[in-house]
Structures are given as structure tokens and as C-alpha cells.
Amino acid sequence: MEEYENWLQDEIDKIKENSTTEYENIPSLKLQENVITEITIDFSKPFEKWTGEQNGKTITKKIIPCTVNGVRMNWWLNVQNPIYSEILKLGNLGITNVKILQTGNQGNTKYLIVK
């Protein structure tokens, strides 16, 4: 359990670090506006990174493996999104089941954790 906790704390400490790695090619999580989606996040290993250009800006996304309704998916989440650090903190507490509400879309997308 010690190794599990350490990678999560390391991830919290280096949210802004950029690099690109390979990831498992499974369906991407597509959340719907104003719909609560329950996901189970796999925190068993560090999340893979993707760095690239989007709308003329260089961004870094973490590829978060999760399961929704029994289907394994990847959630591509910008590390600058405030929910990313919330997800890491929940994982550090051992919480893997999370309900997410998306509000807005495209540039106005916001995610909220529903308790």
C-alpha cells in the first residue's frame, strides 16, 4: 500500500510537469452536460500523460483509466482542470468510486464531484 500512496502524492506534487507516453487504446469517457456519471477510477499505477496542442495552446492531459457501467474507458483530463487535483486527493484517501457532473461544454466545461 505504501507504493500506491507514494505515486499519488508525487502526482499531486508535480501536476504541471509535461511529457508524453504511450497509453492503452480503449474508448474515451464522454461525459454529458447536466448528467451525473458514476465512474470507478483505477489508481493501481500512475496515469499516462499526453502533451499536445489544442486550440493553439500546448496542453497536458492525464489519461485516467476508469470503468463506467462495466466498460473500461480512458478519461482524458487536462491537468489544469481543478477536478484533477480533487481526483488525486480522493485516490490518496482510497476513494475509487466517484460521481461526476459536467456543466457547460467545450471551453466552458466544468466538472463537479457529487457527494
Protein Blocks (a to p, Z undefined) as FASTA:
>chain_A
ZZmmmmmmmmmmmmmpccdddddddddddddehiacdddddfkbccddddddeehiacdd
ddddddeehiacdddddfklmklmmmmmmmmnopabdcdddedehjlpccdddZZ
